[in-house]
Structure formats: structure tokens, C-alpha cells
């Protein structure tokens, strides 16, 4: 380790099947001993989960992101191999997906010096991102809308309307949920915001919902679920809900459901026309924290695969189905029973002690014969717990007995019972006790190991323990590698306790592929030429030059009034072309004279791999009918 927390490059080691993690062709292992450490990992091949992103349009024109054609990441494991707790270990790769707290999330979305208008645009862009917000009403988790008779703070709706849980554990699917996440984070950024339902005031409220954010002295309506906003007739100002109600044609002329949807206009126009004032849905400032304290012997494993463990909640739309784009992580705890550090991780210890060096076995034994001995651990996770297993080993004499019990809520339930003599291995599936499918989300539970004997107390006891909990994670929030050099930052809030320094082992497992290669990015603007001043009647289409035309199957075009592409001119200007030809028809009724526009294009090949974005080009609409005037 060098000074300043910069971690020396470590070796890539042979693949491992550690604890049932998916097999990986390559595994890189680092040991972190400072609160901040940085290192690099190079992902070879040509494909990753970003450039092989795949999209599907449903029969109602809603666009969703499917699993990537190739996902290199297999697992990322954080293991506390030291003698004291590691507080809030977090891995960020290439600065992406720093979404652990509301502050982290805002820092990843906003930039210093932004105006309120720019903040609103940036927040909407994030919560309408196709990799963050996935629309599928049938597979969403939990209630569609809040219970109108429940106080906001006690409403089960808060489980999914919490933006930190939404992006890390689920996905903000559906209109009311997506809008709630946007409203809460807008408020967190200091912007007045409200959640509106285009529905009758007497209910029901599940017809359609969006968010209004106030800036520049008035409210403006954003719909992250439909990935759209509506411009007033000035083609510059984002309309309010009332504007849309009074002029529904604003909806009729605006593309909805994202860049990968085919032409789709007029979404929910009848609801906007019919319902005014809209119903204001109550939301509070629900913001979870993805905090986790790893005890000695405890590890958190991010896995990109789905093990069939998930929360379905109480979705009234249809029968249970596997939620969209989820992965099952793992929290594994093996307390070191041969080291007194095990006591730091327990909740209760009754009639137990570490066995003496010359005892029949090494572990925990009873202090007094004839009295039950027990040790209780608590399992806690910032992710919903959707399954689990309890493993361990008891050593019993002739009169020995043992059991394992689990508590979720208020009562204990026995999950395993054993009697002596001999060595008894515990292997209990506790998922039926957790009942994660339809119950409220579970973030903690207790496990109690009990044993006893009428013989010598040091002849029986607990030799080993392993607690495994399946976690529900959003796959698109995981710290993923991309092709080439990756900057990895490991950050913690330090250690808890005074027993030695931090030792956190970080293991990345991945595969590589050259099945396809990204096409070259577009290289030149044909029409308008870069920097040209063009008369509005001549702006019928945009055309460009591809470096290798034959390898291109489709294009994605974005046009904005800003070189940073904070938002497109309107949703009509962020579109797939759905063609190999390097041309795109312009919705020029949205363009304004005298304004400079910036545009760029990326390409997709026939396999489905994306290029980088091409150069940023610009053109200016002439102030009058002739180029160069004004």
C-alpha cells in the first residue's frame, strides 16, 4: 500500500468457486487497509454490459431495457478478514452508480453552479433513464398507489417510493412510483415539487401520475415513467399540468416512452384533458441509506445472476412473476468462534464460553451443565432479504441436544433440531420463515443456536456457524466493469472498534468476450455541415457519415440546445432511427429561429453492440428565411 490510500496493482489470480459464486474466467483480489483506496482493473475483449445494452418495445410502445447481450461481471465480493468491523464499504467503478445515500445520488446527478431549471432537467433525465426506470405494470413490486386512508408515514407505498431503495433494490417502475422518486429527490435538492395523479379527486388514483417541479417562478410537469415532458407553444418552456389540460395538443405532438420506442404520441391525452385539478398524492421525504457494517468474518457479494429469490409484495395487477432486471446478492457471515472477536457480532450470549485449548473441540461450549446455552446473532442488510440458509456444526455427547431457531418480527420459529451423540451438521433453509415473496420487505432477522448437556459442559457445544442471506438488488445499480481500463475506488467510513486495523479483501470476478466489436462512431456531419447557419425550411433531415457503413444496423440521434446534452430539445429529438441509413427526419416545428443546436449520433451494429457517441456537431437556425441572415 502506498501513501494516500492508492492501492498497488495486484495480480489477477486463478478463478475460484468461492462459496457458490458464479464461475469466472478471471478473478482479481486486492486487500484494502485504508478508508480510501484506488486501483485499476483492465477488462479485455470488446464487449461489456454497457455497449451490449439491449432494448425491447412492448405492444403498447413502452420501451424496456433487457439484460445486456453480454455481461462480463460475475461477482464482486467484499470480505472483512480483519479483527474489527468495517463500516459502510462501497465500491465505485469509473465514477458510476454512486447511489448509496440521497447525498451520493444528488452528487452523481447535479453539478455545482446549476440553476434550478438545470437541476430539474438533470433530475428528470436521471429518473427517466431507461436503465434506471423500467415500465412493466405486471411485474412491478408492491402497491400501484398509496392507500388513501393511511397516513403517508405508515403507508406501505413508502417501500418503493423511496428513491434510494428504488434505484438500488428494485427499479422505479410505473408512473406514480417513478414520479414519487423524482419528487422526493427534487425536494432534497431544494426545489418545490408535488406528485400529481391525472385522476378524479374521489379516486381511484392509479390511472396516471407525474411530477411537477417549481423553478423560474412556476411549476413544470415531467413524466419519468413515459420518459417525456411537453413544451409550450414557445418551444422552450416546459408546460405545467394546467397548460397540458388546457391545450392537450401539446401531448399529441410529443413523443413518449423513450428513445427506443417507435413513434408514440398522445400518451394519456384523454386523462389530462378530463381531470383538473389533478389529485395530489401524499409523499414524504423517504430516503433510505445503503449502510452496512461488516463484522469480522462477514462478506457482501454482488452477483449479476438471478437465483429466483425476490419480493413480489402485494401487486394487484396479476399473479406473481419474477421482477424485472433483478439480481440476487449474498450476505454471508461466519463468526470466528475460536477468537473472542466473535462476541462483537452477537446480540445475546447465555451460559457459553470459548472452549479451552485442550478441549474435545474448538468453539463455544456451555459453562454450566444442565442449563441451556445459546448464542443469538442478528442479520442486517440495506437490501431486502429474500431468502437464507443457516449452516453450522454441533458436537454433542450422549445426553446432548441442540436446535436452531429464527425470528422475524416477534416470535421464534424452530428450523432445525438435533440430538447426540456425535458431530451434527446444520443445514436449514430459512426462506419459509422469512416468507419474502408477499410479506413486507425484510431487512433484518435473528438466528439463535441453542445447545445443552447433562454431562461435562465442555464436551458439547457449537463448533462453527455460517449465516447466508439472499439479497434483492437492482442489476443496473451494481458496480460494473467496462472494456478497457477501469478506475476502481473502494471507500469506507473506517472501522468500528479498537481491535486492530481494517482488512477488507475485495475480489472481482469476470469473463471476457470478443464475439462482436463496437462499430466505429460516426465521423462527420453531412447536413447541416458542422457550424453551418441554415434556413428553417432547409432543415428537413440530419445526415452524417459512418466510418464503416456496412457494419451499421441502426442509429441513436440526440439534438439539444446545450453542448452538454442535459436535455434534448424535446423528447422528439432523442430517438432511434430504426434504420441503417445515416439520415433522420427532423421535427422542425420545434426548432426556433436564431437558436444554435447541438447534435450527436451513435451507431449499433447488426449483432447489437453500440459505438461510442460521435463528435458533437452544431448548426444555427437562421434568424430569417435565408442562411446567414441576422
C-alpha positions in Angstrom: 0.0 0.0 0.0 1.3 3.4 -0.9 0.6 6.6 0.8 -2.6 8.5 0.2 -4.8 5.4 0.0 -3.6 4.5 -3.5 -3.6 0.7 -3.8 -0.7 -1.0 -5.6 -1.8 -3.1 -8.6 -2.4 -6.6 -7.5 -2.2 -9.8 -9.6 -5.1 -11.4 -11.4 -5.4 -14.8 -9.8 -6.9 -18.1 -10.9 -10.7 -18.4 -11.0 -12.4 -19.6 -7.8 -15.8 -21.1 -6.9 -15.8 -19.4 -3.5 -19.0 -20.1 -1.6 -21.0 -20.8 -4.7 -20.2 -17.6 -6.6 -20.6 -17.9 -10.4 -17.6 -19.3 -12.2 -15.3 -16.5 -13.5 -12.5 -16.8 -16.1 -10.6 -14.1 -14.2 -10.5 -13.0 -10.6 -8.6 -10.0 -9.3 -8.1 -9.8 -5.5 -7.0 -6.7 -3.5 -6.7 -6.2 0.2 -7.7 -2.7 1.4 -6.3 -1.4 4.7 -7.2 2.3 4.5 -10.6 4.0 4.4 -10.0 5.1 0.8 -8.1 3.0 -1.8 -7.9 3.2 -5.5 -6.7 0.7 -8.1 -7.2 -0.2 -11.8 -8.6 -3.3 -13.5 -8.4 -3.9 -17.2 -11.2 -5.7 -18.8 -10.1 -7.3 -22.1 -12.2 -8.2 -25.0 -14.6 -6.0 -26.9 -17.9 -6.3 -25.1 -19.3 -5.2 -21.7 -22.8 -4.6 -20.2 -22.9 -1.0 -21.4 -22.0 -1.4 -25.1 -24.1 -4.5 -25.4 -27.3 -3.0 -23.9 -30.5 -4.3 -25.4 -33.9 -2.7 -25.6 -37.4 -4.1 -26.3 -40.6 -2.2 -27.2 -43.8 -3.8 -25.8 -47.0 -4.0 -27.7 -48.2 -0.7 -26.2 -45.0 1.0 -27.3 -43.4 1.2 -23.9 -39.6 0.6 -24.0 -37.7 -1.5 -21.5 -34.1 -2.5 -21.2 -33.4 -6.2 -21.4 -30.4 -7.9 -20.0 -27.2 -7.0 -21.9 -26.2 -9.3 -24.7 -23.0 -9.9 -22.8 -22.4 -9.1 -19.1 -18.7 -9.6 -18.1 -19.2 -9.1 -14.4 -19.8 -12.3 -12.5 -19.3 -11.3 -8.9 -17.8 -8.7 -6.6 -17.1 -9.8 -3.1 -16.2 -7.7 -0.1 -14.8 -9.7 2.8 -13.9 -8.5 6.3 -10.8 -10.5 7.0 -9.6 -8.3 9.9 -10.4 -8.1 13.6 -12.8 -5.2 13.7 -15.9 -4.0 11.9 -15.7 -2.3 8.5 -18.2 0.4 8.3 -20.1 1.1 5.0 -17.7 -0.5 2.5 -18.6 0.8 -1.0 -17.1 0.1 -4.4 -17.5 2.7 -7.3 -16.1 1.9 -10.7 -15.4 4.7 -13.2 -17.4 7.1 -11.0 -20.7 5.5 -11.9 -23.6 4.5 -9.8 -22.8 6.3 -6.6 -26.3 5.9 -5.3 -25.7 4.8 -1.7 -27.4 7.7 0.0 -29.5 10.7 -1.0 -26.5 12.9 -0.9 -24.5 10.5 -3.0 -27.3 10.3 -5.5 -27.7 14.1 -5.8 -23.9 14.5 -6.2 -24.0 12.0 -9.1 -26.8 13.9 -10.8 -26.2 17.6 -10.2 -23.2 19.8 -10.8 -22.1 22.8 -8.8 -23.5 26.1 -10.0 -26.6 24.6 -11.7 -29.7 26.8 -11.9 -33.0 25.5 -10.5 -34.1 24.8 -14.1 -31.0 22.8 -14.8 -31.4 20.8 -11.6 -35.0 19.9 -12.6 -33.8 18.8 -16.0 -30.9 16.7 -14.6 -33.2 15.0 -12.1 -35.8 14.2 -14.7 -33.1 12.9 -17.0 -31.9 10.5 -14.3 -35.3 9.1 -13.3 -36.4 8.7 -16.8 -33.2 6.8 -17.8 -34.0 3.5 -19.5 -31.5 1.6 -17.3 -33.0 3.1 -14.1 -36.7 3.3 -14.8 -38.3 0.2 -16.3 -42.0 0.1 -17.1 -43.8 -3.1 -16.6 -47.0 -2.8 -14.5 -47.5 -6.6 -14.3 -44.0 -7.2 -12.8 -43.8 -4.2 -10.5 -43.4 -4.9 -6.8 -45.9 -3.8 -4.2 -48.9 -1.5 -4.4 -49.6 0.6 -7.5 -50.6 3.7 -5.5 -50.7 4.7 -1.8 -53.6 3.7 0.4 -55.5 7.0 0.5 -56.8 6.1 4.0 -53.3 5.6 5.5 -51.1 8.3 6.8 -48.1 8.8 4.4 -45.6 7.8 7.0 -47.3 4.4 7.7 -48.1 3.6 4.1 -46.6 0.5 2.5 -46.1 2.7 -0.6 -43.1 4.2 1.0 -41.1 1.0 0.4 -41.0 1.7 -3.3 -41.5 5.5 -3.3 -38.1 5.8 -1.6 -35.7 6.7 -4.4 -32.6 5.1 -2.8 -34.4 1.7 -2.4 -35.9 2.1 -5.9 -32.6 2.5 -7.7 -30.6 0.0 -5.6 -33.1 -2.7 -4.7 -35.9 -2.5 -7.2 -36.5 -0.2 -10.1 -38.9 2.8 -10.1 -41.4 1.1 -12.3 -44.8 2.6 -13.0 -46.0 6.2 -13.2 -46.8 7.0 -9.6 -43.7 5.3 -8.2 -41.4 6.9 -10.8 -42.9 10.4 -10.2 -42.6 9.9 -6.4 -38.9 9.2 -6.7 -38.4 12.3 -8.8 -40.5 14.5 -6.4 -38.6 13.3 -3.3 -35.2 14.0 -4.9 -36.3 17.3 -6.3 -37.3 18.4 -2.8 -34.0 17.1 -1.5 -32.3 19.3 -4.0 -34.2 22.3 -2.7 -36.9 22.5 -5.4 -40.6 22.6 -4.5 -42.2 19.6 -6.1 -45.5 17.7 -6.0 -46.8 14.3 -7.1 -49.9 14.6 -9.3 -52.3 11.9 -10.5 -54.4 12.5 -13.6 -57.4 11.0 -11.9 -60.7 12.0 -10.3 -60.4 13.6 -6.9 -62.6 11.0 -5.4 -60.3 8.2 -6.7 -59.1 5.7 -7.8 -55.6 7.3 -8.3 -53.9 4.6 -10.4 -54.7 6.0 -13.9 -51.6 8.0 -14.5 -49.2 10.2 -12.5 -46.4 12.6 -13.0 -44.3 15.2 -11.2 -44.4 19.0 -11.1 -41.2 20.8 -10.2 -41.1 24.5 -9.5 -38.4 26.8 -11.0 -38.3 30.2 -12.6 -41.5 31.1 -10.6 -43.8 28.4 -11.8 -44.5 24.7 -11.9 -43.4 22.4 -14.8 -44.7 18.9 -15.5 -42.4 15.9 -16.0 -43.4 12.3 -16.6 -40.4 10.0 -15.9 -42.5 6.8 -16.5 -43.4 7.9 -20.0 -40.0 9.5 -20.4 -41.5 12.7 -21.6 -42.2 16.3 -21.0 -44.3 18.8 -23.0 -43.2 22.1 -24.4 -45.5 25.1 -24.6 -46.1 26.7 -27.9 -42.9 28.8 -27.5 -41.0 25.5 -27.9 -38.8 26.5 -25.0 -40.8 26.4 -21.7 -41.8 23.0 -20.1 -45.5 23.1 -19.7 -47.3 22.7 -16.4 -50.1 20.2 -15.8 -52.6 23.0 -16.2 -51.1 24.0 -19.5 -51.5 20.5 -20.7 -55.1 20.3 -19.5 -56.0 23.5 -21.4 -54.0 22.6 -24.5 -53.9 18.7 -24.9 -52.4 19.1 -28.4 -49.1 19.7 -26.5 -49.3 15.9 -25.7 -50.4 14.9 -29.2 -47.3 16.4 -30.8 -44.8 15.0 -28.3 -43.0 11.6 -28.5 -43.4 9.4 -25.4 -41.8 6.2 -23.9 -38.2 6.9 -24.6 -35.6 6.9 -27.4 -36.0 3.2 -28.2 -39.8 3.4 -28.7 -41.2 3.7 -32.2 -43.4 6.8 -32.9 -45.7 7.2 -30.0 -47.6 10.4 -29.4 -50.7 11.4 -27.4 -49.9 9.2 -24.4 -52.6 9.7 -21.7 -54.0 12.7 -23.5 -57.6 11.8 -22.5 -56.7 11.8 -18.8 -55.0 15.2 -19.0 -58.0 16.6 -20.9 -60.6 15.2 -18.4 -59.1 15.7 -15.0 -58.4 19.1 -13.5 -57.4 19.8 -10.9 -55.3 16.7 -10.5 -55.2 14.7 -7.3 -52.1 15.5 -5.3 -50.7 12.2 -4.0 -49.1 12.5 -0.5 -45.4 11.6 -0.2 -42.9 12.3 2.5 -39.1 12.6 2.3 -38.5 8.9 2.2 -34.8 8.3 1.7 -33.1 5.0 2.7 -29.3 4.6 3.2 -27.4 1.7 1.9 -25.4 1.4 5.1 -23.8 -1.9 6.1 -21.4 -2.8 8.9 -19.4 -5.9 8.0 -18.3 -7.8 11.1 -15.1 -9.9 11.2 -15.9 -13.0 9.1 -18.8 -11.3 7.2 -18.9 -10.6 3.5 -21.2 -8.9 1.0 -21.3 -10.4 -2.5 -22.7 -8.6 -5.5 -23.8 -11.2 -8.1 -25.2 -10.4 -11.6 -27.3 -13.5 -11.8 -30.8 -14.2 -10.6 -31.4 -17.1 -8.3 -35.2 -17.0 -8.3 -35.4 -15.2 -5.0 -37.4 -11.9 -4.9 -40.1 -9.9 -3.3 -43.4 -9.7 -5.1 -45.2 -7.7 -2.4 -48.9 -7.0 -3.0 -49.2 -6.1 -6.7 -52.9 -6.4 -7.5 -52.2 -6.4 -11.3 -51.5 -10.1 -11.8 -50.2 -13.3 -10.4 -46.6 -13.3 -9.1 -43.8 -13.0 -11.6 -40.1 -12.5 -11.5 -39.5 -8.8 -11.2 -37.6 -7.1 -14.0 -33.8 -6.7 -14.1 -33.1 -8.0 -10.6 -30.0 -9.9 -9.2 -29.5 -11.9 -6.1 -26.6 -10.7 -4.0 -25.5 -12.6 -0.9 -24.7 -11.6 2.7 -22.6 -14.3 4.3 -21.4 -14.3 8.0 -19.0 -16.9 9.5 -18.3 -15.6 13.0 -14.8 -16.7 14.2 -15.8 -18.9 17.2 -12.1 -19.5 18.0 -11.5 -15.8 18.6 -13.1 -13.6 21.2 -13.9 -11.2 18.4 -17.0 -13.3 17.7 -18.6 -11.5 20.7 -18.6 -8.2 18.9 -21.1 -9.6 16.4 -23.7 -11.2 18.8 -26.9 -9.9 20.3 -27.1 -12.3 23.2 -24.9 -15.0 24.8 -26.3 -17.2 27.6 -24.2 -19.8 29.5 -21.5 -20.0 26.9 -17.7 -19.6 26.8 -14.9 -20.3 24.4 -13.6 -23.9 24.8 -10.2 -24.3 26.4 -7.2 -25.2 24.2 -7.2 -28.8 25.3 -10.9 -29.4 24.9 -12.6 -32.0 22.7 -13.3 -29.4 20.1 -12.6 -25.7 19.5 -15.6 -23.4 19.6 -18.3 -22.4 22.1 -19.2 -24.7 24.9 -21.6 -24.5 27.9 -20.4 -23.1 31.2 -22.9 -25.0 33.4 -24.2 -28.5 32.7 -28.0 -28.9 32.9 -28.7 -25.4 31.7 -29.3 -24.4 28.1 -26.6 -22.4 26.4 -27.4 -20.2 23.5 -25.9 -17.6 21.2 -28.0 -15.2 19.1 -26.9 -13.3 16.0 -28.7 -10.6 14.1 -28.6 -10.4 10.3 -29.0 -6.9 8.9 -28.9 -5.7 5.3 -29.7 -2.5 3.4 -31.1 -4.7 0.7 -34.4 -6.6 1.1 -33.6 -10.1 2.4 -35.4 -12.6 0.1 -34.1 -16.0 1.3 -31.5 -17.6 3.5 -29.7 -20.6 4.9 -28.3 -21.4 8.3 -25.3 -23.7 8.5 -23.2 -24.9 11.4 -21.8 -27.8 13.3 -22.6 -29.0 16.8 -20.6 -31.5 18.8 -22.7 -33.5 21.2 -22.3 -36.1 23.9 -24.8 -38.9 24.8 -27.2 -36.6 26.6 -26.6 -33.5 24.4 -29.3 -31.7 22.5 -29.3 -28.7 20.1 -31.6 -26.6 18.0 -31.6 -23.6 15.7 -34.4 -21.0 15.7 -35.2 -17.9 13.6 -37.1 -14.8 14.5 -38.7 -12.4 12.0 -40.9 -10.0 13.9 -42.0 -11.0 17.4 -41.8 -14.8 17.7 -39.2 -17.5 17.3 -39.6 -20.5 14.9 -37.6 -23.6 15.2 -35.9 -24.5 11.9 -33.6 -27.4 12.9 -33.3 -29.9 15.9 -30.6 -32.4 16.7 -29.7 -34.9 19.4 -26.4 -36.5 20.4 -24.1 -38.2 20.4 -21.8 -37.2 17.6 -21.0 -34.4 15.2 -24.1 -32.9 13.8 -24.1 -30.6 10.7 -26.8 -27.9 10.4 -28.2 -27.1 7.0 -31.5 -25.3 7.3 -33.3 -23.3 4.6 -34.9 -20.4 6.5 -36.7 -18.9 3.5 -40.1 -20.3 4.5 -39.8 -18.5 7.8 -38.8 -15.3 6.1 -41.7 -15.7 3.7 -40.2 -13.0 1.4 -42.5 -13.3 -1.6 -45.6 -11.4 -0.4 -44.6 -10.1 3.0 -43.5 -6.6 3.8 -39.8 -6.1 2.9 -37.4 -7.7 5.4 -34.1 -6.0 6.3 -33.2 -8.0 9.4 -33.8 -11.2 11.3 -32.4 -13.1 14.3 -30.8 -16.6 14.5 -30.4 -18.4 17.8 -28.2 -21.5 18.3 -29.1 -23.4 21.5 -27.4 -26.5 23.0 -27.0 -28.2 26.3 -26.0 -31.4 28.2 -26.2 -33.2 31.5 -22.5 -34.3 31.1 -19.4 -32.3 31.2 -20.3 -28.9 29.8 -17.0 -28.5 27.8 -17.7 -31.8 25.9 -20.6 -30.3 23.9 -21.1 -27.1 22.0 -21.0 -25.1 18.8 -18.0 -25.6 16.5 -18.9 -23.4 13.5 -21.6 -21.1 12.2 -22.4 -19.7 8.8 -25.4 -17.5 8.1 -26.3 -16.9 4.4 -28.9 -14.4 3.3 -30.1 -13.8 -0.3 -30.5 -10.2 -1.2 -32.6 -8.4 -3.8 -30.6 -6.0 -5.9 -31.2 -3.9 -9.0 -28.8 -5.3 -11.6 -28.4 -1.8 -13.1 -27.1 -0.4 -9.9 -24.2 -2.9 -9.4 -20.6 -1.6 -9.7 -19.8 -3.0 -13.2 -16.7 -3.1 -15.3 -16.4 -1.8 -18.9 -14.0 -2.7 -21.7 -10.5 -1.2 -21.2 -9.0 0.4 -18.1 -11.3 0.8 -15.1 -10.7 3.1 -12.2 -11.9 1.3 -9.0 -12.5 3.3 -5.8 -13.1 1.5 -2.5 -14.4 3.7 0.2 -15.4 3.0 3.8 -16.4 5.1 6.8 -13.5 3.4 8.6 -13.6 0.7 11.3 -15.8 0.2 14.3 -13.9 -0.8 17.4 -10.3 -0.6 18.6 -9.0 -4.1 17.8 -6.5 -3.7 15.1 -6.8 -2.0 11.7 -9.0 -2.6 8.7 -8.5 -5.6 6.4 -11.1 -5.7 3.6 -10.5 -8.2 0.8 -12.1 -7.2 -2.5 -12.5 -9.8 -5.2 -13.7 -9.1 -8.8 -14.7 -12.0 -11.0 -15.4 -11.5 -14.7 -15.4 -13.1 -18.1 -14.3 -11.5 -21.4 -15.7 -11.8 -24.9 -14.8 -10.8 -28.5 -18.0 -12.2 -30.1 -18.7 -8.8 -31.5 -16.9 -5.4 -31.6 -18.5 -2.0 -31.4 -18.8 -0.2 -34.7 -16.8 2.9 -35.3 -18.6 6.1 -34.2 -20.0 8.4 -36.9 -17.2 10.7 -38.1 -18.7 13.7 -40.0 -21.9 15.8 -40.2 -23.1 15.9 -43.8 -26.2 18.1 -43.5 -26.1 20.6 -42.0 -22.3 20.9 -42.1 -20.8 21.4 -38.7 -21.2 25.0 -37.6 -23.5 26.0 -40.5 -26.3 28.6 -40.4 -29.3 27.1 -42.1 -32.7 28.4 -43.1 -35.5 26.6 -41.3 -37.2 25.3 -44.5 -34.0 23.5 -45.4 -33.9 21.5 -42.1 -35.9 18.6 -43.3 -33.4 16.0 -42.1 -30.0 15.5 -40.5 -27.4 13.3 -42.3 -24.0 12.1 -41.3 -21.1 9.9 -42.5 -20.3 6.5 -40.9 -16.7 5.3 -40.9 -17.7 1.8 -42.0 -21.3 2.0 -43.3 -21.8 -1.8 -43.9 -21.4 -2.7 -40.2 -24.2 -0.3 -39.0 -27.7 -1.5 -38.4 -29.2 1.4 -36.5 -28.5 4.9 -35.1 -29.4 6.9 -32.0 -29.7 10.7 -32.6 -29.9 13.4 -29.9 -30.4 17.1 -30.5 -30.2 19.7 -27.7 -29.8 23.4 -27.2 -26.9 22.6 -24.9 -23.4 21.2 -25.8 -23.7 19.0 -22.6 -27.0 17.5 -23.9 -28.6 18.0 -20.5 -32.0 17.5 -22.2 -33.0 17.1 -25.8 -34.9 19.9 -27.5 -38.0 17.8 -26.7 -38.5 14.0 -26.5 -39.0 14.1 -30.3 -35.2 14.8 -30.6 -33.9 11.8 -28.7 -34.7 8.9 -30.9 -33.6 5.7 -32.6 -33.6 5.9 -36.3 -34.7 2.3 -36.8 -32.6 2.2 -40.0 -29.1 1.6 -41.2 -29.3 4.7 -43.4 -27.4 7.6 -41.9 -30.2 10.1 -42.1 -33.0 11.2 -39.7 -36.1 13.3 -40.3 -36.2 16.5 -38.2 -39.4 17.5 -36.3 -38.6 21.1 -37.3 -41.8 22.6 -35.9 -39.9 22.6 -32.6 -36.9 24.5 -33.9 -36.6 28.2 -33.2 -35.0 30.8 -35.5 -31.7 32.3 -34.3 -31.0 29.4 -31.9 -27.9 27.2 -32.1 -28.5 23.4 -31.7 -26.0 20.7 -30.9 -26.4 17.1 -32.1 -24.6 13.8 -32.0 -25.1 10.2 -33.1 -24.1 6.7 -32.0 -24.4 3.6 -34.1 -25.4 0.0 -33.4 -24.1 -3.0 -35.4 -26.1 -6.0 -36.6 -25.1 -8.1 -33.5 -26.4 -5.4 -31.2 -23.3 -3.7 -30.0 -23.1 0.1 -29.6 -20.4 2.6 -30.7 -19.3 5.5 -28.6 -21.0 8.8 -29.3 -19.7 10.6 -32.3 -18.4 14.2 -32.2 -20.7 17.0 -31.1 -21.8 19.0 -34.1 -23.8 22.2 -34.2 -26.0 24.2 -36.5 -27.8 27.5 -36.1 -31.3 28.2 -37.5 -31.1 31.4 -39.5 -33.0 34.3 -37.9 -34.9 34.8 -41.2 -35.6 32.7 -44.2 -32.2 33.0 -45.8 -29.0 31.3 -44.5 -26.6 33.8 -42.9 -29.2 36.5 -42.2 -29.3 38.0 -38.8 
